[in-house]
Amino acid sequence: MQRSMPNYFIEGMRDCITLSLAGIVFGLAFGVLAHVHSMSFLHSLVMSASVYAGTAQMVSLAYWHINHLPLLTILLTTSIICMRFFLMSMTLYPVLHEVPKWKIYLGLLLLVDECWALTLIKRRKVELDHPSLFQYYLGAAMAFYLAFVIGTPIGYYLGNIIHDPSKFGIDFALIAIFLALLIGMWRGKADAVPWFIAGATAVVFDYFLPGAWHILVGALVGSIVGAWRAIV
Amino acid sequence: MQLFEIHPMLIVVLMALSVALIRLAGFWLAGHLKVSPRVKKWLECLPGCIIVALVAPMLLQANWKQWISAVIVIAIMIKTDNIFFAIVVGIASAALFRLLL
């Protein structure tokens, strides 16, 4: 079967375009807030390019005092918020493990919700082999990464004019993105019970526990119930 | 509790290292787990549950205008299965409701 090799990298980038527009806005929002919290331009840019986790970065700003940075608090909060990346990265193993390790670990540095979900949705629609799916993942991941990193300095300069980025409806953009991705992941009625349990657990833990533990706990409880129901 | 000043750039670097470690650790661990049928089922069920756990508390804190937009996103996704379209219309409708209502 010698067809010309389809370029899944480009396809991944293309599928991620809408999400990347949102990515620019998230980067922008962080840039504005960084300015407002008097983080330096350089720190904000390096943070977006290296930490690359919007929510965690925004939360860290709350601790960003000029003379008194609580290192442990910042690291702990960041890690808890990003713990979902740990779970996401696990779920990629079954569909990407044939890719050479050094490639996959480099690629995983760009793992965020959006490109991860797109990749799994793609995999559900088409039975791609591991290297092709990895190309797709990398395309989506890089499109989103570039958008977010470019958005940050723009937002930083806009921080002179804008002080409250929530006015741009970013809160709903997140909801819209996650809902659309979620429906794209629906596999059938078997998902209903675990999803409901995951959501209910997350809501309860969000209410009682500070930080972002609810994501981890909700996802684990829901998925364990789902796995248990599928086997028994 | 801080006795000495820490250079902000050092904090940025340490944050980046922690998050990078988290991103890689999941994949690494999955490769060292015995992937029994049970674990496989679990890994298949996990993605949807992660997103539900992320979005459910956000939805609960949203206002009724945003709920209508949320229903619009879901409806478009079910009808067309087009992520692009669903997100654009959803955000546009949220903006519109914000202006009008």
Contacts between the chains, C-beta under 8 A, distances in Angstrom:
chain1	res1	chain2	res2	distance
A	15	B	83	7.8
A	17	B	84	7.3
A	18	B	83	7.0
A	18	B	84	4.3
A	18	B	87	5.5
A	18	B	88	6.3
A	19	B	83	7.8
A	19	B	87	7.4
A	22	B	87	7.3
A	39	B	8	7.6
A	40	B	8	7.2
A	42	B	9	7.8
A	43	B	8	5.4
A	43	B	9	6.4
A	43	B	12	5.7
A	46	B	9	7.0
A	46	B	12	5.5
A	47	B	12	4.9
A	47	B	15	7.1
A	47	B	16	7.6
A	50	B	12	6.7
A	50	B	13	7.2
A	50	B	15	7.9
A	50	B	16	3.7
A	51	B	12	6.8
A	51	B	15	4.8
A	51	B	16	4.7
A	51	B	19	5.4
A	52	B	16	7.9
A	52	B	19	7.3
A	53	B	19	5.5
A	56	B	15	7.5
A	56	B	19	7.0
A	60	B	15	6.8
A	64	B	8	7.7
A	67	B	5	6.7
A	68	B	2	5.9
A	68	B	5	7.9
A	69	B	2	7.1
A	69	B	5	7.8
A	69	B	6	5.5
A	69	B	8	6.2
A	69	B	11	5.6
A	70	B	1	6.9
A	70	B	2	6.1
A	71	B	2	7.1
A	71	B	6	5.3
A	71	B	11	5.9
A	71	B	14	7.2
A	72	B	1	7.9
A	74	B	11	6.0
A	74	B	15	6.7
A	75	B	11	7.9
A	75	B	14	6.0
A	75	B	15	6.4
A	75	B	18	5.7
A	78	B	15	5.1
A	78	B	18	6.0
A	78	B	19	6.4
A	79	B	18	5.1
A	79	B	19	7.5
A	79	B	22	6.4
A	82	B	18	7.6
A	82	B	19	4.9
A	82	B	22	5.1
A	82	B	23	7.8
A	83	B	22	6.5
A	84	B	50	5.6
A	84	B	54	7.0
A	85	B	19	7.1
A	85	B	22	5.1
A	85	B	23	4.9
A	85	B	26	7.0
A	86	B	22	4.9
A	86	B	23	7.6
A	86	B	25	5.7
A	86	B	26	4.2
A	87	B	26	6.2
A	87	B	46	5.9
A	87	B	50	5.6
A	88	B	26	6.7
A	88	B	47	7.4
A	88	B	50	6.4
A	89	B	22	7.8
A	89	B	23	5.6
A	89	B	24	6.8
A	89	B	25	7.1
A	89	B	26	3.1
A	89	B	27	4.5
A	89	B	30	7.6
A	90	B	26	3.9
A	90	B	27	6.7
A	90	B	29	6.4
A	90	B	30	4.4
A	90	B	43	6.4
A	90	B	46	7.1
A	91	B	26	7.9
A	91	B	30	7.8
A	91	B	43	5.2
A	91	B	44	7.9
A	91	B	46	5.1
A	91	B	47	5.2
A	92	B	26	7.9
A	92	B	27	6.1
A	92	B	30	8.0
A	93	B	26	7.8
A	93	B	27	5.4
A	93	B	30	3.5
A	93	B	31	5.9
A	93	B	43	7.3
A	94	B	30	7.6
A	94	B	35	7.3
A	94	B	40	6.9
A	94	B	43	5.9
A	94	B	44	7.9
A	96	B	27	7.8
A	97	B	30	7.9
A	97	B	31	6.3
A	104	B	27	6.7
A	105	B	24	5.5
A	105	B	27	7.5
A	108	B	23	5.1
A	108	B	24	5.4
A	108	B	27	5.8
A	109	B	20	5.7
A	109	B	23	6.1
A	109	B	24	7.5
A	111	B	23	4.7
A	113	B	51	7.6
A	113	B	54	7.4
A	116	B	47	7.9
A	117	B	47	7.1
A	117	B	51	6.8
A	118	B	83	7.7
A	120	B	47	5.3
A	121	B	83	7.7
A	169	B	91	6.6
A	169	B	94	5.7
A	169	B	95	5.6
A	169	B	98	6.7
A	171	B	58	7.5
A	171	B	62	7.5
A	171	B	66	7.8
A	172	B	62	7.3
A	172	B	66	5.2
A	172	B	69	6.3
A	172	B	90	7.5
A	172	B	91	6.4
A	172	B	94	4.2
A	173	B	87	7.9
A	173	B	91	5.5
A	174	B	55	8.0
A	174	B	58	6.5
A	175	B	55	6.3
A	175	B	58	5.3
A	175	B	59	6.3
A	175	B	62	6.3
A	175	B	66	6.6
A	175	B	69	8.0
A	175	B	70	6.0
A	175	B	73	7.9
A	176	B	69	7.0
A	176	B	70	7.5
A	176	B	73	5.1
A	176	B	86	7.4
A	176	B	87	5.0
A	176	B	90	3.8
A	176	B	91	5.3
A	176	B	94	7.2
A	177	B	87	5.8
A	178	B	51	5.5
A	178	B	54	5.7
A	178	B	55	4.1
A	178	B	58	7.4
A	179	B	55	6.2
A	179	B	70	5.9
A	179	B	73	4.7
A	179	B	74	6.0
A	179	B	77	7.4
A	179	B	86	7.9
A	179	B	90	7.4
A	180	B	73	5.6
A	180	B	77	5.4
A	180	B	83	4.8
A	180	B	86	4.4
A	180	B	87	5.1
A	180	B	90	7.2
A	181	B	51	6.0
A	181	B	83	6.8
A	182	B	48	6.5
A	182	B	51	4.6
A	182	B	52	6.5
A	182	B	55	6.5
A	183	B	73	7.9
A	183	B	74	5.9
A	183	B	77	3.7
A	183	B	78	6.4
A	183	B	86	7.6
A	184	B	77	6.7
A	184	B	81	7.1
A	184	B	83	5.8
A	185	B	47	5.8
A	185	B	48	4.6
A	185	B	51	6.8
A	186	B	48	7.2
A	187	B	48	7.4
A	191	B	45	7.6
A	191	B	48	5.6
A	194	B	45	5.5
A	194	B	48	7.3
A	194	B	49	5.7
A	195	B	48	5.7
A	195	B	49	6.4
A	195	B	52	4.8
A	198	B	48	7.7
A	198	B	49	3.8
A	198	B	50	7.9
A	198	B	52	4.4
A	198	B	53	4.9
A	198	B	56	7.6
A	199	B	52	4.5
A	199	B	53	6.7
A	199	B	55	7.9
A	199	B	56	3.6
A	200	B	56	7.5
A	201	B	53	7.2
A	202	B	52	7.0
A	202	B	53	3.8
A	202	B	54	7.6
A	202	B	56	5.0
A	202	B	57	5.7
A	203	B	56	5.3
A	203	B	57	5.4
A	203	B	60	5.7
A	206	B	57	4.0
A	214	B	53	6.5
A	214	B	57	6.3
A	215	B	50	6.9
A	215	B	53	4.8
A	215	B	54	5.5
A	216	B	53	7.8
A	217	B	53	7.6
A	218	B	49	7.0
A	218	B	52	7.0
A	218	B	53	3.1
A	218	B	56	7.2
A	219	B	46	6.4
A	219	B	49	4.5
A	219	B	50	4.3
A	219	B	52	7.7
A	219	B	53	4.5
A	220	B	49	7.9
A	222	B	45	7.6
A	222	B	49	3.7
A	222	B	52	6.6
A	222	B	53	6.8
A	223	B	42	5.6
A	223	B	45	4.4
A	223	B	46	4.2
A	223	B	49	4.3
A	223	B	50	8.0
A	224	B	42	6.5
A	226	B	41	7.3
A	226	B	42	7.5
A	226	B	45	3.5
A	226	B	49	6.8
A	227	B	38	5.9
A	227	B	39	7.8
A	227	B	41	4.2
A	227	B	42	3.7
A	227	B	44	8.0
A	227	B	45	5.4
A	230	B	41	4.5
A	230	B	45	7.1
A	231	B	37	6.8
A	231	B	38	5.5
A	231	B	41	6.1
